[in-house]
Amino acid sequence: MGNINNPSRDESNKTNIPIIDKGHQKLSEIHTHIKELILKKGDKNDLTEIFFSLSYYYENYLINEELFLKKKGGSRIENHSASHKEFIKEIERLKDIINKDAITVLKELDEFITLWLNSHKANYSTDL
């Protein structure tokens, strides 16, 4: 598991592939911000900011990661791409319940991102 206080500084998260590490660092930064918002009792405006950041993340970083993996010719690109689609689908589901209690949605985001990022990073040993 990453450094809870600053997961983007956890060296165990590195793949030593700059484009992928940059994306993981960005998601870790967003994740850290979510944790901070939970502690400070974030509100709907905070959720809007988080969902904007997550949309930017998947519209930029996940696409670049897939392009890199396709170029590299990884044997499990379909599984990796499916995990990206799972990420987008869950973020969209959570975005649809934005009118629910903000802390509840932030906690669901925290839990989902923790599980997804750990699972996603584990794929690199077999994809590359």
MMTF fields as JSON, N, C-alpha, C and O atoms, coordinates in Angstrom:
{
  "mmtfVersion": "1.0.0",
  "mmtfProducer": "UNKNOWN",
  "numBonds": 511,
  "numAtoms": 512,
  "numGroups": 128,
  "numChains": 1,
  "numModels": 1,
  "chainsPerModel": [1],
  "groupsPerChain": [128],
  "chainIdList": ["A"],
  "bondAtomList": [4, 2, 8, 6, 12, 10, 16, 14, 20, 18, 24, 22, 28, 26, 32, 30, 36, 34, 40, 38, 44, 42, 48, 46, 52, 50, 56, 54, 60, 58, 64, 62, 68, 66, 72, 70, 76, 74, 80, 78, 84, 82, 88, 86, 92, 90, 96, 94, 100, 98, 104, 102, 108, 106, 112, 110, 116, 114, 120, 118, 124, 122, 128, 126, 132, 130, 136, 134, 140, 138, 144, 142, 148, 146, 152, 150, 156, 154, 160, 158, 164, 162, 168, 166, 172, 170, 176, 174, 180, 178, 184, 182, 188, 186, 192, 190, 196, 194, 200, 198, 204, 202, 208, 206, 212, 210, 216, 214, 220, 218, 224, 222, 228, 226, 232, 230, 236, 234, 240, 238, 244, 242, 248, 246, 252, 250, 256, 254, 260, 258, 264, 262, 268, 266, 272, 270, 276, 274, 280, 278, 284, 282, 288, 286, 292, 290, 296, 294, 300, 298, 304, 302, 308, 306, 312, 310, 316, 314, 320, 318, 324, 322, 328, 326, 332, 330, 336, 334, 340, 338, 344, 342, 348, 346, 352, 350, 356, 354, 360, 358, 364, 362, 368, 366, 372, 370, 376, 374, 380, 378, 384, 382, 388, 386, 392, 390, 396, 394, 400, 398, 404, 402, 408, 406, 412, 410, 416, 414, 420, 418, 424, 422, 428, 426, 432, 430, 436, 434, 440, 438, 444, 442, 448, 446, 452, 450, 456, 454, 460, 458, 464, 462, 468, 466, 472, 470, 476, 474, 480, 478, 484, 482, 488, 486, 492, 490, 496, 494, 500, 498, 504, 502, 508, 506],
  "bondOrderList": [1, 1, 1, 1, 1, 1, 1, 1, 1, 1, 1, 1, 1, 1, 1, 1, 1, 1, 1, 1, 1, 1, 1, 1, 1, 1, 1, 1, 1, 1, 1, 1, 1, 1, 1, 1, 1, 1, 1, 1, 1, 1, 1, 1, 1, 1, 1, 1, 1, 1, 1, 1, 1, 1, 1, 1, 1, 1, 1, 1, 1, 1, 1, 1, 1, 1, 1, 1, 1, 1, 1, 1, 1, 1, 1, 1, 1, 1, 1, 1, 1, 1, 1, 1, 1, 1, 1, 1, 1, 1, 1, 1, 1, 1, 1, 1, 1, 1, 1, 1, 1, 1, 1, 1, 1, 1, 1, 1, 1, 1, 1, 1, 1, 1, 1, 1, 1, 1, 1, 1, 1, 1, 1, 1, 1, 1, 1],
  "groupList": [{"groupName": "MET", "atomNameList": ["N", "CA", "C", "O"], "elementList": ["N", "C", "C", "O"], "formalChargeList": [0, 0, 0, 0], "bondAtomList": [1, 0, 2, 1, 3, 2], "bondOrderList": [1, 1, 2], "singleLetterCode": "M", "chemCompType": "L-PEPTIDE LINKING"}, {"groupName": "GLY", "atomNameList": ["N", "CA", "C", "O"], "elementList": ["N", "C", "C", "O"], "formalChargeList": [0, 0, 0, 0], "bondAtomList": [1, 0, 2, 1, 3, 2], "bondOrderList": [1, 1, 2], "singleLetterCode": "G", "chemCompType": "PEPTIDE LINKING"}, {"groupName": "ASN", "atomNameList": ["N", "CA", "C", "O"], "elementList": ["N", "C", "C", "O"], "formalChargeList": [0, 0, 0, 0], "bondAtomList": [1, 0, 2, 1, 3, 2], "bondOrderList": [1, 1, 2], "singleLetterCode": "N", "chemCompType": "L-PEPTIDE LINKING"}, {"groupName": "ILE", "atomNameList": ["N", "CA", "C", "O"], "elementList": ["N", "C", "C", "O"], "formalChargeList": [0, 0, 0, 0], "bondAtomList": [1, 0, 2, 1, 3, 2], "bondOrderList": [1, 1, 2], "singleLetterCode": "I", "chemCompType": "L-PEPTIDE LINKING"}, {"groupName": "PRO", "atomNameList": ["N", "CA", "C", "O"], "elementList": ["N", "C", "C", "O"], "formalChargeList": [0, 0, 0, 0], "bondAtomList": [1, 0, 2, 1, 3, 2], "bondOrderList": [1, 1, 2], "singleLetterCode": "P", "chemCompType": "L-PEPTIDE LINKING"}, {"groupName": "SER", "atomNameList": ["N", "CA", "C", "O"], "elementList": ["N", "C", "C", "O"], "formalChargeList": [0, 0, 0, 0], "bondAtomList": [1, 0, 2, 1, 3, 2], "bondOrderList": [1, 1, 2], "singleLetterCode": "S", "chemCompType": "L-PEPTIDE LINKING"}, {"groupName": "ARG", "atomNameList": ["N", "CA", "C", "O"], "elementList": ["N", "C", "C", "O"], "formalChargeList": [0, 0, 0, 0], "bondAtomList": [1, 0, 2, 1, 3, 2], "bondOrderList": [1, 1, 2], "singleLetterCode": "R", "chemCompType": "L-PEPTIDE LINKING"}, {"groupName": "ASP", "atomNameList": ["N", "CA", "C", "O"], "elementList": ["N", "C", "C", "O"], "formalChargeList": [0, 0, 0, 0], "bondAtomList": [1, 0, 2, 1, 3, 2], "bondOrderList": [1, 1, 2], "singleLetterCode": "D", "chemCompType": "L-PEPTIDE LINKING"}, {"groupName": "GLU", "atomNameList": ["N", "CA", "C", "O"], "elementList": ["N", "C", "C", "O"], "formalChargeList": [0, 0, 0, 0], "bondAtomList": [1, 0, 2, 1, 3, 2], "bondOrderList": [1, 1, 2], "singleLetterCode": "E", "chemCompType": "L-PEPTIDE LINKING"}, {"groupName": "LYS", "atomNameList": ["N", "CA", "C", "O"], "elementList": ["N", "C", "C", "O"], "formalChargeList": [0, 0, 0, 0], "bondAtomList": [1, 0, 2, 1, 3, 2], "bondOrderList": [1, 1, 2], "singleLetterCode": "K", "chemCompType": "L-PEPTIDE LINKING"}, {"groupName": "THR", "atomNameList": ["N", "CA", "C", "O"], "elementList": ["N", "C", "C", "O"], "formalChargeList": [0, 0, 0, 0], "bondAtomList": [1, 0, 2, 1, 3, 2], "bondOrderList": [1, 1, 2], "singleLetterCode": "T", "chemCompType": "L-PEPTIDE LINKING"}, {"groupName": "HIS", "atomNameList": ["N", "CA", "C", "O"], "elementList": ["N", "C", "C", "O"], "formalChargeList": [0, 0, 0, 0], "bondAtomList": [1, 0, 2, 1, 3, 2], "bondOrderList": [1, 1, 2], "singleLetterCode": "H", "chemCompType": "L-PEPTIDE LINKING"}, {"groupName": "GLN", "atomNameList": ["N", "CA", "C", "O"], "elementList": ["N", "C", "C", "O"], "formalChargeList": [0, 0, 0, 0], "bondAtomList": [1, 0, 2, 1, 3, 2], "bondOrderList": [1, 1, 2], "singleLetterCode": "Q", "chemCompType": "L-PEPTIDE LINKING"}, {"groupName": "LEU", "atomNameList": ["N", "CA", "C", "O"], "elementList": ["N", "C", "C", "O"], "formalChargeList": [0, 0, 0, 0], "bondAtomList": [1, 0, 2, 1, 3, 2], "bondOrderList": [1, 1, 2], "singleLetterCode": "L", "chemCompType": "L-PEPTIDE LINKING"}, {"groupName": "PHE", "atomNameList": ["N", "CA", "C", "O"], "elementList": ["N", "C", "C", "O"], "formalChargeList": [0, 0, 0, 0], "bondAtomList": [1, 0, 2, 1, 3, 2], "bondOrderList": [1, 1, 2], "singleLetterCode": "F", "chemCompType": "L-PEPTIDE LINKING"}, {"groupName": "TYR", "atomNameList": ["N", "CA", "C", "O"], "elementList": ["N", "C", "C", "O"], "formalChargeList": [0, 0, 0, 0], "bondAtomList": [1, 0, 2, 1, 3, 2], "bondOrderList": [1, 1, 2], "singleLetterCode": "Y", "chemCompType": "L-PEPTIDE LINKING"}, {"groupName": "ALA", "atomNameList": ["N", "CA", "C", "O"], "elementList": ["N", "C", "C", "O"], "formalChargeList": [0, 0, 0, 0], "bondAtomList": [1, 0, 2, 1, 3, 2], "bondOrderList": [1, 1, 2], "singleLetterCode": "A", "chemCompType": "L-PEPTIDE LINKING"}, {"groupName": "VAL", "atomNameList": ["N", "CA", "C", "O"], "elementList": ["N", "C", "C", "O"], "formalChargeList": [0, 0, 0, 0], "bondAtomList": [1, 0, 2, 1, 3, 2], "bondOrderList": [1, 1, 2], "singleLetterCode": "V", "chemCompType": "L-PEPTIDE LINKING"}, {"groupName": "TRP", "atomNameList": ["N", "CA", "C", "O"], "elementList": ["N", "C", "C", "O"], "formalChargeList": [0, 0, 0, 0], "bondAtomList": [1, 0, 2, 1, 3, 2], "bondOrderList": [1, 1, 2], "singleLetterCode": "W", "chemCompType": "L-PEPTIDE LINKING"}],
  "groupTypeList": [0, 1, 2, 3, 2, 2, 4, 5, 6, 7, 8, 5, 2, 9, 10, 2, 3, 4, 3, 3, 7, 9, 1, 11, 12, 9, 13, 5, 8, 3, 11, 10, 11, 3, 9, 8, 13, 3, 13, 9, 9, 1, 7, 9, 2, 7, 13, 10, 8, 3, 14, 14, 5, 13, 5, 15, 15, 15, 8, 2, 15, 13, 3, 2, 8, 8, 13, 14, 13, 9, 9, 9, 1, 1, 5, 6, 3, 8, 2, 11, 5, 16, 5, 11, 9, 8, 14, 3, 9, 8, 3, 8, 6, 13, 9, 7, 3, 3, 2, 9, 7, 16, 3, 10, 17, 13, 9, 8, 13, 7, 8, 14, 3, 10, 13, 18, 13, 2, 5, 11, 9, 16, 2, 15, 5, 10, 7, 13],
  "groupIdList": [1, 2, 3, 4, 5, 6, 7, 8, 9, 10, 11, 12, 13, 14, 15, 16, 17, 18, 19, 20, 21, 22, 23, 24, 25, 26, 27, 28, 29, 30, 31, 32, 33, 34, 35, 36, 37, 38, 39, 40, 41, 42, 43, 44, 45, 46, 47, 48, 49, 50, 51, 52, 53, 54, 55, 56, 57, 58, 59, 60, 61, 62, 63, 64, 65, 66, 67, 68, 69, 70, 71, 72, 73, 74, 75, 76, 77, 78, 79, 80, 81, 82, 83, 84, 85, 86, 87, 88, 89, 90, 91, 92, 93, 94, 95, 96, 97, 98, 99, 100, 101, 102, 103, 104, 105, 106, 107, 108, 109, 110, 111, 112, 113, 114, 115, 116, 117, 118, 119, 120, 121, 122, 123, 124, 125, 126, 127, 128],
  "secStructList": [7, 7, 7, 1, 1, 7, 4, 4, 4, 7, 4, 4, 4, 7, 7, 1, 7, 2, 2, 2, 2, 2, 2, 2, 2, 2, 2, 2, 2, 2, 2, 2, 2, 2, 2, 2, 2, 2, 2, 6, 6, 7, 7, 2, 2, 2, 2, 2, 2, 2, 2, 2, 2, 2, 2, 2, 2, 0, 0, 0, 0, 0, 2, 2, 2, 2, 2, 2, 2, 2, 2, 2, 6, 7, 6, 6, 2, 2, 2, 2, 2, 2, 2, 2, 2, 2, 2, 2, 2, 2, 2, 2, 2, 2, 2, 2, 6, 6, 6, 1, 7, 2, 2, 2, 2, 2, 2, 2, 2, 2, 2, 2, 2, 2, 2, 2, 2, 2, 2, 2, 2, 2, 6, 2, 2, 2, 2, 7],
  "xCoordList": [0.843, 0.0, 0.88, 1.979, 0.424, 1.21, 1.275, 0.634, 2.043, 2.164, 0.864, 0.536, 0.109, -1.207, -1.087, -1.939, -0.057, 0.097, 0.459, 0.045, 1.209, 1.588, 1.906, 3.073, 0.852, 1.088, 1.902, 2.532, 1.907, 2.665, 4.166, 4.933, 4.604, 6.031, 6.478, 7.654, 5.569, 5.887, 6.61, 6.023, 7.874, 8.693, 8.213, 8.507, 7.477, 6.991, 5.917, 5.583, 5.378, 4.358, 4.957, 4.217, 6.258, 6.914, 7.02, 7.294, 6.79, 6.997, 8.279, 8.739, 8.85, 10.013, 9.701, 10.592, 8.432, 7.97, 7.327, 6.215, 8.011, 7.565, 6.093, 5.427, 5.579, 4.189, 3.212, 2.187, 3.521, 2.658, 2.827, 1.842, 4.066, 4.307, 3.669, 3.162, 3.693, 3.078, 1.571, 1.01, 0.922, -0.51, -0.821, -1.782, -0.013, -0.229, -0.023, -0.743, 0.97, 1.224, 0.03, -0.384, -0.521, -1.667, -2.857, -3.51, -3.151, -4.272, -4.004, -4.927, -2.77, -2.423, -2.621, -3.054, -2.306, -2.525, -4.014, -4.415, -4.823, -6.274, -6.782, -7.621, -6.27, -6.673, -6.32, -7.123, -5.139, -4.733, -5.685, -6.055, -6.071, -7.004, -8.367, -8.996, -8.816, -10.078, -9.992, -10.921, -8.892, -8.698, -8.724, -9.302, -8.1, -8.115, -9.535, -9.923, -10.315, -11.69, -12.568, -13.476, -12.305, -13.054, -12.796, -13.728, -11.54, -11.175, -11.761, -12.155, -11.819, -12.337, -13.842, -14.404, -14.477, -15.927, -16.313, -17.106, -15.729, -15.989, -17.468, -18.275, -17.805, -19.193, -19.371, -18.455, -20.559, -20.881, -19.945, -19.58, -19.553, -18.624, -17.276, -16.65, -16.837, -15.588, -15.715, -14.784, -16.871, -17.108, -17.042, -16.471, -17.621, -17.588, -16.145, -15.798, -15.303, -13.886, -13.194, -12.409, -13.487, -12.881, -13.3, -12.461, -14.583, -15.039, -14.452, -14.187, -14.243, -13.574, -12.145, -11.697, -11.432, -10.056, -10.009, -9.123, -10.957, -10.991, -11.326, -10.779, -12.215, -12.537, -11.311, -11.012, -10.597, -9.371, -8.371, -7.714, -8.262, -7.34, -7.641, -6.746, -8.885, -9.141, -9.185, -8.937, -9.498, -9.487, -8.075, -7.873, -7.117, -5.745, -4.805, -4.202, -4.675, -3.677, -4.011, -3.139, -5.264, -5.593, -5.489, -5.061, -5.873, -5.757, -4.288, -3.927, -3.444, -2.009, -1.393, -0.536, -1.835, -1.327, -1.708, -0.881, -2.945, -3.373, -2.616, -2.226, -2.404, -1.637, -0.223, 0.3, 0.398, 1.737, 1.734, 2.594, 0.763, 0.72, 0.443, 0.994, -0.407, -0.662, 0.608, 0.92, 1.33, 2.585, 3.604, 4.346, 3.632, 4.564, 4.194, 5.057, 2.901, 2.46, 2.244, 2.439, 1.843, 1.574, 0.532, -0.443, 0.732, -0.152, -1.52, -2.476, -1.604, -2.87, -3.503, -4.167, -3.314, -3.835, -5.353, -5.894, -6.05, -7.51, -7.939, -8.864, -7.264, -7.589, -7.279, -8.027, -6.172, -5.774, -6.782, -7.194, -7.165, -8.159, -9.503, -10.203, -9.857, -11.102, -11.059, -12.077, -9.888, -9.783, -9.964, -10.499, -9.526, -9.75, -11.236, -11.761, -11.908, -13.352, -14.102, -15.081, -13.644, -14.237, -14.071, -14.994, -12.894, -12.626, -13.612, -14.263, -13.715, -14.596, -16.042, -16.751, -16.48, -17.866, -18.17, -19.23, -17.255, -17.496, -17.463, -18.266, -16.566, -16.519, -17.818, -18.376, -18.298, -19.565, -20.732, -21.632, -20.725, -21.786, -21.781, -22.829, -20.592, -20.49, -20.858, -21.424, -20.54, -20.915, -22.438, -22.977, -23.125, -24.582, -25.253, -26.419, -24.531, -25.12, -24.541, -24.49, -24.109, -23.466, -24.392, -23.91, -25.702, -26.631, -26.765, -27.39, -26.183, -26.128, -25.184, -24.5, -25.136, -24.228, -22.8, -22.279, -22.169, -20.836, -19.802, -18.964, -19.847, -18.861, -19.018, -18.024, -20.241, -20.487, -19.873, -19.227, -20.067, -19.521, -17.993, -17.324, -17.437, -15.977, -15.394, -14.347, -16.063, -15.579, -15.657, -14.764, -16.718, -16.825, -15.718, -15.13, -15.437, -14.332, -13.007, -12.203, -12.778, -11.539, -11.362, -10.296, -12.398, -12.321, -12.105, -11.266, -12.862, -12.736, -11.339, -10.722, -10.843, -9.535, -8.433, -7.5, -8.533, -7.533, -7.482, -6.409, -8.627, -8.686, -8.28, -7.507, -8.796, -8.521, -7.049, -6.449, -6.465, -5.074, -4.145, -3.198, -4.396, -3.572, -3.692, -2.686, -4.891, -5.117, -4.496, -3.878, -4.663, -4.163, -2.642, -2.08, -1.995, -0.525, -0.02, 1.039, -0.749, -0.337, -0.306, 0.442, -1.1, -1.13, 0.154, 0.43, 0.942, 2.121, 3.177, 3.937, 3.231, 4.236, 3.94, 4.85, 2.672, 2.316, 2.062, 2.096, 1.808, 1.489, 2.718, 2.683, 3.803, 4.97, 6.054, 7.094],
  "yCoordList": [-1.175, 0.0, 1.228, 1.196, 2.317, 3.531, 4.324, 3.98, 5.371, 6.302, 7.077, 7.829, 6.912, 7.535, 9.051, 9.734, 9.584, 11.034, 11.637, 12.754, 10.928, 11.422, 10.246, 9.92, 9.607, 8.429, 8.713, 7.802, 9.95, 10.246, 10.182, 10.129, 10.185, 10.107, 8.679, 8.455, 7.723, 6.341, 5.712, 5.535, 5.379, 4.826, 3.447, 3.045, 2.711, 1.39, 1.489, 0.491, 2.685, 2.891, 3.108, 3.178, 3.215, 3.552, 2.336, 1.216, 2.607, 1.586, 1.879, 1.053, 3.058, 3.573, 3.807, 3.79, 4.025, 4.416, 5.792, 5.884, 6.86, 8.217, 8.518, 9.119, 8.123, 8.452, 7.769, 8.348, 6.566, 5.827, 6.352, 6.544, 6.584, 7.105, 8.479, 8.792, 9.3, 10.626, 10.502, 11.246, 9.578, 9.35, 8.832, 9.273, 7.896, 7.36, 8.45, 8.514, 9.303, 10.398, 11.35, 11.794, 11.664, 12.567, 11.979, 12.686, 10.703, 10.084, 10.028, 10.207, 9.786, 9.779, 11.158, 11.266, 12.205, 13.569, 13.852, 14.443, 13.437, 13.602, 12.814, 13.295, 11.604, 10.746, 11.386, 11.347, 11.965, 12.659, 13.821, 14.062, 14.531, 15.653, 15.152, 15.8, 14.021, 13.437, 13.139, 13.448, 12.545, 12.235, 13.508, 13.519, 14.575, 15.857, 16.407, 16.941, 16.277, 16.765, 15.978, 16.538, 14.698, 13.893, 14.447, 14.615, 14.728, 15.239, 16.621, 16.923, 17.45, 18.811, 18.913, 20.008, 17.768, 17.714, 18.47, 19.411, 18.031, 18.652, 18.686, 17.937, 19.571, 19.744, 19.471, 19.001, 19.777, 19.5, 20.259, 19.728, 21.484, 22.238, 21.527, 21.504, 20.945, 20.175, 18.955, 18.615, 18.301, 17.132, 17.519, 16.794, 18.647, 19.12, 19.282, 18.88, 19.87, 20.04, 18.686, 18.505, 17.741, 16.406, 15.702, 15.116, 15.751, 15.092, 15.736, 15.045, 17.053, 17.714, 17.175, 16.866, 17.064, 16.542, 15.107, 14.747, 14.283, 12.886, 12.765, 11.906, 13.614, 13.603, 13.974, 13.332, 15.006, 15.402, 14.251, 13.97, 13.585, 12.46, 11.376, 10.952, 10.928, 9.81, 10.229, 9.407, 11.499, 11.952, 12.176, 12.23, 12.303, 12.567, 11.419, 10.825, 11.108, 10.138, 8.708, 7.983, 8.296, 6.909, 6.682, 5.614, 7.664, 7.536, 7.425, 6.577, 8.282, 8.222, 6.893, 6.344, 6.389, 5.095, 3.984, 3.133, 3.989, 2.956, 3.068, 2.052, 4.276, 4.455, 3.915, 3.257, 4.191, 3.672, 2.147, 1.52, 1.546, 0.084, -0.569, -1.628, 0.055, -0.491, -0.452, -1.402, 0.657, 0.785, -0.242, -0.82, -0.459, -1.412, -2.851, -3.726, -3.084, -4.413, -5.371, -6.577, -4.853, -5.726, -6.778, -6.5, -7.967, -9.085, -8.991, -9.641, -8.184, -8.115, -6.735, -6.3, -6.044, -4.694, -4.65, -3.664, -5.704, -5.724, -5.671, -4.94, -6.45, -6.435, -5.08, -4.575, -4.501, -3.204, -2.138, -1.301, -2.181, -1.246, -1.44, -0.466, -2.675, -2.957, -2.352, -1.874, -2.37, -1.78, -0.262, 0.338, 0.361, 1.793, 2.075, 3.043, 1.23, 1.398, 1.222, 1.922, 0.288, 0.088, 1.354, 1.772, 1.95, 3.184, 4.271, 4.893, 4.492, 5.536, 5.264, 6.179, 4.029, 3.668, 3.959, 4.498, 3.608, 3.845, 5.334, 5.797, 6.083, 7.53, 8.16, 9.031, 7.738, 8.256, 7.891, 8.705, 6.68, 6.277, 7.169, 7.623, 7.411, 8.258, 9.705, 10.405, 10.147, 11.5, 11.636, 12.703, 10.561, 10.578, 10.697, 11.081, 10.372, 10.472, 11.666, 11.66, 12.685, 13.851, 14.57, 15.248, 14.43, 15.088, 14.353, 14.858, 13.171, 12.433, 13.189, 14.115, 12.821, 13.444, 13.454, 12.412, 14.633, 14.783, 13.884, 13.298, 13.768, 12.945, 11.482, 10.775, 11.026, 9.646, 9.394, 8.367, 10.32, 10.162, 10.229, 9.45, 11.14, 11.234, 9.939, 9.48, 9.357, 8.093, 6.962, 6.116, 6.945, 5.925, 6.11, 5.136, 7.365, 7.645, 7.183, 6.56, 7.485, 7.086, 5.572, 5.078, 4.85, 3.386, 2.837, 1.96, 3.353, 2.855, 3.119, 2.219, 4.339, 4.68, 3.858, 3.422, 3.643, 2.813, 1.423, 0.943, 0.788, -0.569, -0.596, -1.458, 0.344, 0.347, 0.592, -0.109, 1.569, 1.901, 0.76, 0.459, 0.126, -1.024, -2.162, -2.772, -2.453, -3.517, -3.141, -3.977, -1.899, -1.429, -1.514, -1.962, -1.096, -1.135, -2.563, -2.834, -3.475, -4.884, -5.465, -6.409, -4.923, -5.409, -5.153, -5.838, -4.177, -3.825, -4.916, -5.0, -5.735, -6.801, -7.821, -8.486, -7.94, -8.908, -8.254, -8.936, -6.952, -6.272, -5.83, -5.732, -5.562, -4.981, -5.983, -5.645],
  "zCoordList": [0.0, 0.0, 0.0, 0.555, -0.612, -0.738, 0.544, 1.537, 0.515, 1.607, 1.697, 0.779, 2.789, 2.923, 2.924, 2.357, 3.544, 3.601, 2.251, 1.942, 1.463, 0.146, -0.774, -0.995, -1.312, -2.138, -3.387, -3.924, -3.863, -5.083, -4.846, -5.808, -3.593, -3.282, -2.962, -2.672, -3.009, -2.691, -3.878, -4.945, -3.692, -4.776, -5.236, -6.362, -4.387, -4.788, -5.869, -6.508, -6.074, -7.101, -8.48, -9.461, -8.582, -9.838, -10.76, -10.328, -12.054, -13.077, -13.851, -14.638, -13.622, -14.363, -15.834, -16.683, -16.119, -17.447, -17.261, -16.741, -17.678, -17.349, -17.627, -16.784, -18.766, -19.101, -18.137, -17.78, -17.726, -16.806, -15.383, -14.669, -14.971, -13.623, -13.441, -12.364, -14.491, -14.416, -14.176, -13.372, -14.858, -14.664, -13.28, -12.649, -12.801, -11.449, -10.399, -9.403, -10.64, -9.698, -9.672, -8.601, -10.835, -10.905, -10.16, -9.393, -10.371, -9.676, -8.171, -7.377, -7.775, -6.353, -5.727, -4.579, -6.479, -5.98, -5.795, -4.793, -6.749, -6.636, -5.441, -4.679, -5.282, -4.181, -2.83, -1.898, -2.728, -1.507, -1.217, -0.068, -2.268, -2.103, -1.605, -0.768, -2.109, -1.644, -0.154, 0.592, 0.287, 1.701, 2.55, 3.637, 2.057, 2.766, 2.866, 3.904, 1.785, 1.786, 2.749, 3.362, 2.884, 3.861, 5.261, 6.048, 5.566, 6.89, 7.157, 8.284, 6.134, 6.347, 6.071, 6.036, 5.878, 5.641, 4.37, 4.398, 3.262, 1.967, 1.61, 2.16, 0.676, 0.277, -1.224, -1.899, -1.719, -3.126, -4.076, -5.125, -3.731, -4.569, -4.666, -5.725, -3.542, -3.547, -4.454, -5.183, -4.403, -5.263, -6.739, -7.554, -7.071, -8.456, -8.917, -10.028, -8.068, -8.391, -8.572, -9.503, -7.681, -7.758, -9.043, -9.726, -9.379, -10.601, -11.843, -12.827, -11.818, -12.931, -13.062, -14.166, -11.938, -11.951, -12.447, -13.222, -12.007, -12.433, -13.917, -14.607, -14.407, -15.844, -16.652, -17.659, -16.221, -16.902, -16.881, -17.883, -15.726, -15.587, -16.619, -17.35, -16.683, -17.591, -19.05, -19.932, -19.324, -20.716, -21.247, -22.46, -20.369, -20.792, -20.445, -21.338, -19.19, -18.765, -19.175, -19.653, -18.994, -19.348, -20.857, -21.295, -21.638, -23.092, -23.498, -24.315, -22.926, -23.244, -22.818, -23.51, -21.685, -21.214, -22.184, -22.513, -22.637, -23.59, -24.906, -25.483, -25.383, -26.625, -26.461, -27.36, -25.316, -25.046, -25.04, -25.658, -24.338, -24.236, -25.588, -25.888, -26.406, -27.738, -28.585, -29.303, -28.488, -29.235, -28.746, -29.54, -27.445, -26.837, -27.208, -27.266, -27.459, -27.864, -26.716, -26.87, -25.56, -24.412, -24.734, -25.431, -24.236, -24.567, -23.89, -24.314, -22.843, -22.109, -22.201, -21.26, -23.306, -23.469, -23.325, -22.825, -23.757, -23.645, -22.185, -21.834, -21.325, -19.893, -19.281, -18.444, -19.705, -19.179, -19.605, -18.802, -20.857, -21.372, -20.659, -20.38, -20.369, -19.642, -18.245, -17.743, -17.613, -16.284, -16.355, -15.423, -17.445, -17.624, -17.798, -17.247, -18.565, -18.758, -17.442, -17.184, -16.611, -15.284, -14.441, -13.743, -14.515, -13.779, -14.206, -13.367, -15.513, -16.039, -15.642, -15.226, -15.766, -15.431, -13.96, -13.642, -13.072, -11.64, -11.31, -10.5, -11.91, -11.676, -12.175, -11.507, -13.323, -13.848, -12.931, -12.724, -12.384, -11.453, -10.217, -9.758, -9.691, -8.509, -8.83, -7.991, -10.028, -10.442, -10.487, -10.193, -10.854, -10.933, -9.564, -9.48, -8.497, -7.154, -6.39, -5.16, -7.131, -6.527, -5.536, -4.628, -5.698, -4.784, -3.455, -2.523, -3.368, -2.114, -1.172, -1.607, 0.077, 1.032, 0.481, 0.082, 0.46, -0.139, 0.526, -0.16, 1.828, 2.537, 2.145, 1.984, 1.991, 1.571, 0.2, -0.008, -0.738, -2.085, -2.038, -2.718, -1.252, -1.124, -0.562, -1.017, 0.415, 0.995, -0.029, -0.09, -0.827, -1.875, -2.91, -3.378, -3.265, -4.191, -3.61, -4.304, -2.345, -1.674, -1.73, -2.097, -1.368, -1.361, -2.767, -2.974, -3.727, -5.097, -5.661, -6.232, -5.507, -6.074, -5.417, -6.091, -4.106, -3.417, -4.044, -4.411, -4.165, -4.72, -6.187, -6.603, -6.968, -8.399, -8.681, -9.497, -8.021, -8.299, -7.904, -8.631, -6.775, -6.374, -7.374, -7.739, -7.817, -8.801, -10.148, -10.807, -10.544, -11.826, -11.885, -12.885, -10.844, -10.812, -10.83, -11.397, -10.227, -10.203, -11.61, -11.864, -12.527, -13.901, -14.674, -15.659, -14.242, -15.021, -15.07, -16.034, -14.061, -14.082, -15.185, -15.68, -15.564, -16.602, -17.953, -18.977, -17.981, -19.248, -20.013, -21.239, -19.306, -19.99, -20.229, -20.792]
}
